[in-house]
Amino acid sequence: MNSNSDVTSRTVTALGPQLRRRKSIKNMVGEAESNSGQLRRTLGMWQLTMISVGATMGTGILVILGAAVPIAGPAIWISFVIAGVTALLSAVSYAEMAGMVPVSGSSYSYSYATMGEGIAWICGWCLVLEYAVSVAAVAVGAGEYVNQTLRAFNLELPVSLAGGPAEGGVVNLPALIVVVLATLLLVRGARESAIVNTVVVIIKAGILVFFSIVAFSAFNAGNFEPLLPMGAAGVTAAASSVFFSYIGFDAASTAGEEAKNPKRDLPRAIMLSMLIVTITYVLVAVSAIGAREWTWFVGTEAALVQIVGELTGQPIFVLIFALASVLAIASVVLTVLYGQTRILMSMSRDGLVPAVFGKVSKWTGTPVAGTLITGIVVAITAGFIPLGALADATSIGTLFAFALVGVSVMYLRQRQPLAPRTFRVPLYPITPILGIFACLFLMSQLGWHTWVVFLIWMLVGIAIYLGYGRRRSRLGQLSKQDYIASHVVENH
């Protein structure tokens, strides 16, 4: 491949054909293998599963449960089931693609291999929205749990440091600090980050089980009546919001170049993580409603720790739960931020974003500069923008990217039916079709303001591609003959 300086000096392919150019899976895997001397293959199936669980579990339960219950009422657990089924339908498609394309680009790379550079850029831009913004959204929720911890010592953060300007403060200092610490840990290396994440995942699984036990001790079946005070529309609207809780299971697919055996372990890790997370979410949602009437959650922040405090009456339990919750949120921030840096690394390798995001340090085996830049931007976002606006914007971008993965599976089943697959989507083509329509349906349930933000985000992305990425695309610089030659072996 040519360097970026060579790329910019050559004639650019006409826009239409360039948007349709697909990247060869064989070339993607070859690039990943040649890059293995920089990124280090240190992650096994257990660590990959923990990356997915770490990036997912706890996000919605710990951060946005209080906001979602008033929308759906006692049927919030049904909202989690709907969102979980939607995520599962996408997860099986991710599992098949991860086995076929074991590289760090996740759905961006899958789209590049199937639908061409134009759709790949849109997908990658959605992933930037998914990962970076969800990191900020989760970090924002750390503030209230930090306050709950401090209250055990009769202390509290001043209002100016507990939230951004929209919340009456100056900056959400805990959110900013959590992102900074996660960024510094990621700079150290993937293996070190994975070890810390595994320990924290075990801790947060433990506190959610502990919460369920405490909540079930005060279980009142009458709290589930009426089940649908807001009607079915409330349940589906809440499902669209709590889908945010499932964002992250695809984080394992961004570790394709750091997995020891990606073709075998990535599909298994994705499916196992979805099973663990869905069961845990439904268990906690049911126990929370059983312990408190749904109207109690209106305006409530850090709902779970408040329930623990009220039911046990023991400040020590509140302190332990709040501390563990901060760690749980930090775990999500760590693993999702990891995924973001690997997405940007893949896009940089293709020339679509600046080369600085793809430079891997020979000392740490990580994209240090790209990680620091991403961490700084996310930290600023988390410090000054409120949770609600971030969570819904994240959901719509993620749902769109998930739908594209289902399309990718169907495309490769048609174009390369005999290609080896370490995992195959069950009940094909029904499953990917249902996954695509489920994602589109949940997108339709989000508010108009979220759609406006999404459309503005897309327009900004298109402008960046036309102004920067298109002219620096490595695939776009190939001559027509070289491009055709790169696909001859793969298509035959």
SULJO-V129761 format. One record per pair of residues at least 24 apart in sequence whose C-alpha atoms are under 6 Angstrom apart, sorted by the first residue. I is the first residue (numbers start at 0). J is the second residue. Records with the same first field share a line. If there is no record, write none. Layout:
BEGIN
I->J, J
END
This chain:
BEGIN
6->471
7->471
12->475
17->475
18->115, 116, 117
19->115, 116
20->115, 116
21->111, 112, 115
22->111, 112
23->112, 486
37->364
38->364
39->257
40->257, 258, 259
41->257, 259
42->258, 259
43->259
44->264, 268
47->251, 268
48->268, 272
49->197
50->251, 334
51->247, 248, 250, 251, 272
52->272
53->200, 330, 331
54->247, 331, 334, 335
55->245, 246, 247, 248
56->276
58->244
59->244
62->140
65->296, 299, 300, 302
67->237
69->297
70->233, 237
71->233, 234, 237
72->293
73->223, 226, 293
74->226
76->281, 284, 285
78->234, 237, 238
82->238, 242
83->277
85->437
88->434
89->401, 434
91->424
92->405
94->266
95->422, 423
98->262, 421
99->420
101->255, 261
102->255, 256
103->253, 254, 255, 256, 341
104->253, 342, 345
105->252, 253
106->404
113->407
122->400
125->396
128->393
129->393, 396, 397
130->335, 339
133->393
134->332
135->377, 381
136->386, 389, 390
138->174
139->174, 381, 386
141->174, 325
142->173
144->321
148->318, 321
163->383, 384
170->382, 383
171->382
174->381, 382
175->378, 382
178->378
181->333
182->374
186->367
187->363
188->363, 365
196->330
203->327
211->283, 286
214->286, 290
215->286
217->290
218->289, 290
219->289
222->289, 292
236->444
239->441
243->394
250->338
253->338
340->370
349->472, 473
350->471, 472, 473
351->468, 472
392->449
395->442
398->438
402->435, 438
405->431
END
